[in-house]
Amino acid sequence: MHQSNFLKWSLLVICLLAILAGLFQLGKLVGLAIYSDSFSFNSIEIWQVGLISSGIWGVFEFFRTMKKLKVSPKYN
């Protein structure tokens, strides 16, 4: 396998992990907002915002890398 493609595939794995972490954190905060009486926006911490932001980055980077993999030449 070509090294560049290996790096792209490893980036895809990292993006998927970031997406999962962001979705989990977003779901947790939405669940707390809906079902908890003591939830307030002041209780959201910076690491939670960071995880959600990394999930958003992961989505965009995932699609950008997928486009690069489709365009890149095939090595036989």
N, C-alpha and C positions, 0 to 999 in steps of 0.2 A: 504494500500500500504506500502511496506517495505521502511524504511527511506533511505536506500542506493539507491533504484530505484528512489525515489523522488529526491534525489540529482543529480542523473544522468540525469533525465528528465529536471530539472532546468538548469543543465549545457548545455543541448542541446538547450534550449531556449536562453541562453546567447550566445552560439556559433552562432546561427542563427542571432541574432542581430549584433554580431561582423562581420559576413560575409556580411550582408546587408550594414553596415556602410562602410566597406572596399570596396565593389563593387561600392557603390555610389561615394565614393571619387575617386576611380580609374577612373570611367567613367567620372567624372567631369574634372579630370586632362587631360584625353585623349581628351575629347571634347575641352578643352581650347587649347591644343597643336595643334589640327587639325584646329580649326576655328578662333583662336585669333592670330592676328599679333604681339601682345605685349607679348606673352608667352615666358618665358625662364625657364630653370631648376633652376635658382637661385631664382625664385619666389615661389618655392615649400617650404612650411613651415614644421616644425618638427611635428606639430599635424596631418598634412595630411599624412606624412610618418607613424606616429603612428597608424592612422586609417587603412591604407592599411596593415600594419603589423598585426594588430589585426584581420583583415579579413583573412589573410593567416593562422594565428594561429587558427582561428575559423574553417576553413575547416579541418585542420588536427585533431583538438580536436573533432569535430563533428563525423568524421569517426571512431576515436578511441573509443569514447563513444558508438557509435552504435554497434561496435563489442562487447563491454563489456555487453551491454544490451542483445544481442543475446546469449551470453555465460552464463549469470547469471542464477541461478536456479529460477524456477517459484514458487511463494508462493501462495497457494490456501486458 
